[in-house]
């Protein structure tokens, strides 16, 4: 028993997540209204964590998701394989016209004083059609699983996806896994079918089964809308303020006493390409802060998932709590220096950065 968690030492899968796979179109610093070409990245908060843990941290990981039998699905499935993630799909047949579809995210990078712009096409999304009973969890977990993860964007897609998360969490707990959830509250997604009241009800039920709560937000509005917790002092303080986080964590644990760890990134955005970056965790009654650093950001998308995956790795590897936070902080920082949503770092680079590595040329 460590960190208040009983983490299995072994399992055929170190980490399994359930969520939507998406593809992101990125025209770089050019706004979409003037774009002539785009890079394509495969993403999804849950997949990003599984991919990072496989490719950078060399763990055995899996993704449970929807897959559509058309060329976009083929593109996404190829990237899942390339990152070393084991897929567990429910397949949908595309009708050649309207879907079902793999969702598209459109995201330019902005530059300097011009912020990035993100919008979506999630029309007739296959992942939103997933429902309880679609996956054989006992078969997925048959060889043993150490960690199970999902997030709030998947929960917000429809009135059934939250139930898929809960079903998976219950099965994972029975298999002896630690369960984590990334709040990732997106008001626009919830407003389409349920609104804030429905969001509070669904997220509350999910958090009842959660051991590690990630990304609880750095402002009072997100915390209140996602978890129904009022903590107004947050908006009065810096997003890097230790007292604000401690107050927030205390409020979360008071409402959800089965949560063992609360963790989030701390980010001050000075411009699109200049952020001050840190992280903090409440673990077994103590608060642990990473160092802070100044980021020259190439692509900020996926930085939070980069932090989460590095932090999960630290816990799975049995690191001390402060070291787990620092591994997450370092990996999240490095991820913002790469294009795309998933890692291009190695675990050696992450550990070197934790130890104070510099950007001097490596010969």
Secondary structure, 3 states (H helix, E strand, C coil): CECCECCCCCCCECEEEECCCEEEEECCCCCHHHCCCCEEEEECHHHHHHHHHHHCCCCCEEEEEEEECCHHHHHHHHHHHHCCEEEEEEEECCCCCCCCECCEEEECCCECCECCCEEEECCCEHHHHCCCCCCCHHHHCCCCECEEEEEHHHHCCCCCHHHHHHHHHHHHHHCCCEEEEECCCCHHHHHHHCHHHHHHHHHHHHHCCCCEEECCCCCHHHHHHHHCCCCHHHHHCCCCCHHHHHHHHHHHHHHCCCCCEEEEEEEEEEECCEEEEEEEEEECCEEEECCCEEEECCCCCCHHHHHHHHHHHHHHCCCCHHHHHHHHHHHHHHHCCCCCCCCCCCHHHHHHHHCCCCCCCCC
